[in-house]
Amino acid sequence: MSPKLILASGSPRRRELLAGLGLAFAVRPVDLDETPLDGEDPSGYVTRLATAKARPQTDPDEMTLAADTIVVLDGELLGKPRHPDDAREMLGRLAGREHQVLTGVAVSDGAAERLVSGVESSKVRIAALSDEEIAWYVATGEPLDKAGSYAIQDLGALFVERVEGNYTNVVGLPLPLTYRLFRRLGSDLLSFRTP
Protein backbone atom coordinates (compact mmCIF):
# COMPACT_ATOMS: atom_id res chain seq x y z
CA MET A 1 0.00 0.00 0.00
CA SER A 2 1.27 3.48 -0.89
CA PRO A 3 1.85 5.89 1.97
CA LYS A 4 -0.65 8.66 2.61
CA LEU A 5 0.52 12.28 2.60
CA ILE A 6 -0.31 14.40 5.66
CA LEU A 7 0.09 18.18 5.69
CA ALA A 8 0.72 19.17 9.30
CA SER A 9 -0.45 22.75 8.75
CA GLY A 10 -3.67 24.70 8.75
CA SER A 11 -2.30 27.21 6.24
CA PRO A 12 -4.61 27.71 3.25
CA ARG A 13 -1.57 28.86 1.22
CA ARG A 14 0.26 25.57 1.77
CA ARG A 15 -2.89 23.63 0.88
CA GLU A 16 -3.23 25.64 -2.34
CA LEU A 17 0.39 25.01 -3.34
CA LEU A 18 0.05 21.24 -2.85
CA ALA A 19 -3.34 21.16 -4.57
CA GLY A 20 -1.79 23.08 -7.47
CA LEU A 21 0.54 20.10 -7.98
CA GLY A 22 -2.48 17.80 -8.11
CA LEU A 23 -1.53 16.02 -4.88
CA ALA A 24 -3.91 14.04 -2.68
CA PHE A 25 -3.32 14.80 1.00
CA ALA A 26 -5.02 15.11 4.35
CA VAL A 27 -4.69 18.20 6.55
CA ARG A 28 -3.76 17.63 10.18
CA PRO A 29 -2.59 20.88 11.85
CA VAL A 30 -0.36 20.68 14.91
CA ASP A 31 -0.78 23.22 17.69
CA LEU A 32 2.57 24.34 19.14
CA ASP A 33 3.92 27.09 21.32
CA GLU A 34 5.76 29.16 18.70
CA THR A 35 7.62 31.40 21.14
CA PRO A 36 11.28 31.74 20.08
CA LEU A 37 13.83 30.36 22.53
CA ASP A 38 16.36 32.74 24.09
CA GLY A 39 19.19 33.36 21.64
CA GLU A 40 17.58 31.21 18.92
CA ASP A 41 18.58 32.29 15.41
CA PRO A 42 15.88 32.56 12.69
CA SER A 43 17.03 29.45 10.80
CA GLY A 44 17.12 27.36 13.97
CA TYR A 45 13.69 28.69 14.95
CA VAL A 46 11.88 27.67 11.73
CA THR A 47 13.71 24.31 11.66
CA ARG A 48 12.72 23.54 15.25
CA LEU A 49 9.05 24.34 14.65
CA ALA A 50 8.80 22.48 11.33
CA THR A 51 10.50 19.43 12.84
CA ALA A 52 8.22 19.47 15.89
CA LYS A 53 5.16 19.65 13.63
CA ALA A 54 6.35 16.75 11.45
CA ARG A 55 7.28 14.51 14.39
CA PRO A 56 3.88 13.45 15.83
CA GLN A 57 3.80 10.44 13.53
CA THR A 58 1.28 7.78 14.50
CA ASP A 59 0.73 5.75 11.35
CA PRO A 60 3.57 3.92 9.55
CA ASP A 61 1.63 4.30 6.28
CA GLU A 62 1.85 8.09 6.40
CA MET A 63 4.41 10.67 5.35
CA THR A 64 4.07 14.01 7.11
CA LEU A 65 5.03 17.38 5.63
CA ALA A 66 5.36 20.41 7.92
CA ALA A 67 6.64 23.95 7.49
CA ASP A 68 7.06 27.18 9.36
CA THR A 69 7.66 30.61 7.79
CA ILE A 70 9.06 33.74 9.40
CA VAL A 71 9.94 37.24 8.22
CA VAL A 72 13.25 38.65 9.47
CA LEU A 73 14.00 42.38 9.55
CA ASP A 74 17.17 43.75 11.13
CA GLY A 75 17.70 40.37 12.82
CA GLU A 76 14.25 40.46 14.46
CA LEU A 77 11.65 37.73 13.86
CA LEU A 78 8.33 39.08 12.60
CA GLY A 79 5.66 36.42 12.98
CA LYS A 80 1.91 36.81 12.61
CA PRO A 81 0.54 40.08 14.01
CA ARG A 82 -1.36 39.84 17.29
CA HIS A 83 -3.89 42.55 16.29
CA PRO A 84 -4.45 45.22 13.59
CA ASP A 85 -2.21 47.79 15.32
CA ASP A 86 0.60 45.22 15.35
CA ALA A 87 0.07 44.62 11.60
CA ARG A 88 0.21 48.38 10.91
CA GLU A 89 3.44 48.68 12.87
CA MET A 90 5.05 45.73 11.03
CA LEU A 91 4.06 47.03 7.61
CA GLY A 92 5.39 50.47 8.51
CA ARG A 93 8.74 48.91 9.38
CA LEU A 94 8.86 46.79 6.20
CA ALA A 95 7.81 49.62 3.86
CA GLY A 96 10.56 50.78 1.52
CA ARG A 97 12.97 48.12 2.75
CA GLU A 98 14.27 44.68 2.01
CA HIS A 99 13.72 41.79 4.41
CA GLN A 100 14.35 38.06 4.52
CA VAL A 101 11.73 35.30 4.45
CA LEU A 102 12.78 31.95 5.91
CA THR A 103 10.79 28.73 5.72
CA GLY A 104 11.78 25.59 7.58
CA VAL A 105 10.42 22.41 5.98
CA ALA A 106 10.41 18.95 7.55
CA VAL A 107 9.26 15.61 6.15
CA SER A 108 8.88 12.46 8.22
CA ASP A 109 8.44 8.90 7.04
CA GLY A 110 6.34 6.90 9.48
CA ALA A 111 7.37 3.51 8.09
CA ALA A 112 11.09 4.05 8.54
CA GLU A 113 10.80 6.57 11.38
CA ARG A 114 13.08 9.01 9.56
CA LEU A 115 12.86 12.79 9.41
CA VAL A 116 14.67 15.25 7.14
CA SER A 117 14.54 19.03 7.16
CA GLY A 118 15.89 22.09 5.41
CA VAL A 119 15.54 25.86 5.28
CA GLU A 120 14.86 28.11 2.28
CA SER A 121 15.66 31.82 2.28
CA SER A 122 14.37 34.58 -0.01
CA LYS A 123 14.80 38.35 0.00
CA VAL A 124 11.76 40.56 -0.51
CA ARG A 125 11.56 44.31 -1.04
CA ILE A 126 8.35 46.07 -0.08
CA ALA A 127 7.52 49.40 -1.73
CA ALA A 128 7.40 52.63 0.23
CA LEU A 129 3.86 52.80 1.64
CA SER A 130 1.78 55.72 2.85
CA ASP A 131 -0.10 55.54 6.13
CA GLU A 132 -3.32 55.45 4.07
CA GLU A 133 -2.13 52.44 2.03
CA ILE A 134 -1.14 50.58 5.19
CA ALA A 135 -4.47 51.39 6.87
CA TRP A 136 -6.38 50.22 3.77
CA TYR A 137 -4.43 46.97 3.55
CA VAL A 138 -4.84 46.17 7.26
CA ALA A 139 -8.59 46.94 6.99
CA THR A 140 -8.91 44.19 4.34
CA GLY A 141 -8.03 41.68 7.09
CA GLU A 142 -5.51 39.93 4.86
CA PRO A 143 -2.40 40.75 6.94
CA LEU A 144 -3.82 39.43 10.21
CA ASP A 145 -2.79 35.77 9.87
CA LYS A 146 0.39 36.19 7.82
CA ALA A 147 4.01 36.25 8.95
CA GLY A 148 5.23 39.80 8.46
CA SER A 149 1.61 40.99 7.92
CA TYR A 150 1.44 40.54 4.13
CA ALA A 151 0.48 37.93 1.54
CA ILE A 152 2.57 37.99 -1.63
CA GLN A 153 0.05 35.86 -3.54
CA ASP A 154 -2.96 38.08 -2.85
CA LEU A 155 -3.49 41.83 -2.29
CA GLY A 156 -0.02 42.15 -0.77
CA ALA A 157 1.38 41.57 -4.28
CA LEU A 158 0.52 45.22 -4.96
CA PHE A 159 3.34 46.25 -2.62
CA VAL A 160 6.07 43.67 -3.35
CA GLU A 161 8.63 45.32 -5.62
CA ARG A 162 11.18 42.51 -5.85
CA VAL A 163 11.81 38.92 -4.80
CA GLU A 164 15.25 37.33 -4.84
CA GLY A 165 14.96 33.58 -4.41
CA ASN A 166 12.06 31.18 -4.50
CA TYR A 167 8.58 32.69 -4.79
CA THR A 168 6.78 29.69 -3.22
CA ASN A 169 9.03 30.11 -0.19
CA VAL A 170 7.53 33.56 0.37
CA VAL A 171 4.04 32.08 0.01
CA GLY A 172 4.90 29.60 2.79
CA LEU A 173 6.12 26.32 1.26
CA PRO A 174 9.22 26.24 -0.96
CA LEU A 175 8.25 23.54 -3.45
CA PRO A 176 11.75 22.79 -4.85
CA LEU A 177 13.10 22.20 -1.32
CA THR A 178 10.04 20.11 -0.44
CA TYR A 179 10.56 17.97 -3.55
CA ARG A 180 14.25 17.43 -2.66
CA LEU A 181 13.42 16.45 0.95
CA PHE A 182 11.02 13.74 -0.24
CA ARG A 183 13.75 12.47 -2.57
CA ARG A 184 16.18 12.29 0.38
CA LEU A 185 13.73 9.88 2.03
CA GLY A 186 13.59 7.78 -1.14
CA SER A 187 10.11 9.03 -2.02
CA ASP A 188 8.71 11.06 -4.89
CA LEU A 189 6.43 13.95 -3.94
CA LEU A 190 4.65 13.55 -7.28
CA SER A 191 3.70 9.95 -6.42
CA PHE A 192 0.94 11.54 -4.29
CA ARG A 193 -0.71 13.00 -7.41
CA THR A 194 -4.32 11.93 -7.88
CA PRO A 195 -4.72 9.59 -10.85
BELGI-V667302 format. One record per residue. N is the residue number from 1. OMEGA is omega as a letter, one per 30 degrees, with the letter a starting at -180 (none if undefined). D_LAST is the distance of its C-alpha to the last C-alpha in whole Angstrom. Layout:
<<N/OMEGA/D_LAST> <N/OMEGA/D_LAST>>
//
This chain:
<<1/l/15> <2/l/13> <3/l/15> <4/l/14> <5/l/15> <6/l/18> <7/a/19> <8/a/23> <9/l/24> <10/a/25> <11/l/25> <12/l/23> <13/l/23> <14/l/21> <15/a/18> <16/l/18> <17/l/18> <18/l/15> <19/l/13> <20/l/14> <21/a/12> <22/a/9> <23/l/9> <24/a/9> <25/l/13> <26/a/16> <27/l/19> <28/a/23> <29/l/25> <30/a/28> <31/a/32> <32/l/34> <33/a/38> <34/l/37> <35/l/41> <36/l/41> <37/l/43> <38/l/47> <39/a/47> <40/l/43> <41/a/42> <42/a/39> <43/l/37> <44/l/38> <45/a/37> <46/l/33> <47/a/33> <48/a/34> <49/l/33> <50/a/29> <51/l/30> <52/l/31> <53/a/28> <54/a/26> <55/a/28> <56/a/28> <57/a/26> <58/a/26> <59/a/23> <60/l/23> <61/l/19> <62/l/19> <63/a/19> <64/l/20> <65/l/21> <66/l/24> <67/l/26> <68/a/29> <69/l/31> <70/l/34> <71/a/37> <72/l/40> <73/a/43> <74/l/46> <75/a/45> <76/l/44> <77/l/41> <78/l/40> <79/l/37> <80/l/37> <81/a/40> <82/a/41> <83/a/43> <84/l/43> <85/l/46> <86/l/45> <87/l/42> <88/a/45> <89/l/46> <90/a/43> <91/l/43> <92/l/46> <93/a/46> <94/a/43> <95/l/44> <96/a/46> <97/l/45> <98/l/42> <99/a/40> <100/l/38> <101/l/34> <102/l/33> <103/l/30> <104/l/29> <105/l/26> <106/l/26> <107/l/23> <108/a/24> <109/a/22> <110/a/23> <111/a/23> <112/a/26> <113/l/27> <114/l/27> <115/l/27> <116/a/27> <117/l/28> <118/a/29> <119/l/31> <120/a/30> <121/l/33> <122/l/33> <123/a/36> <124/l/37> <125/l/40> <126/l/40> <127/l/43> <128/a/46> <129/l/46> <130/l/49> <131/a/49> <132/l/48> <133/l/45> <134/a/44> <135/l/45> <136/a/43> <137/l/40> <138/a/41> <139/l/42> <140/a/38> <141/a/37> <142/a/34> <143/a/36> <144/l/37> <145/a/33> <146/l/33> <147/a/34> <148/l/37> <149/l/37> <150/l/35> <151/a/31> <152/a/31> <153/a/28> <154/a/30> <155/l/33> <156/l/34> <157/l/33> <158/a/36> <159/a/38> <160/a/37> <161/a/38> <162/l/37> <163/l/34> <164/a/35> <165/a/32> <166/a/28> <167/a/27> <168/l/24> <169/a/27> <170/l/29> <171/l/26> <172/l/26> <173/a/23> <174/a/24> <175/l/20> <176/l/22> <177/l/24> <178/l/21> <179/a/19> <180/l/22> <181/l/23> <182/l/19> <183/l/20> <184/l/24> <185/l/23> <186/a/21> <187/l/17> <188/a/15> <189/a/14> <190/l/11> <191/l/10> <192/l/9> <193/l/6> <194/a/4> <195/none/0>>
//
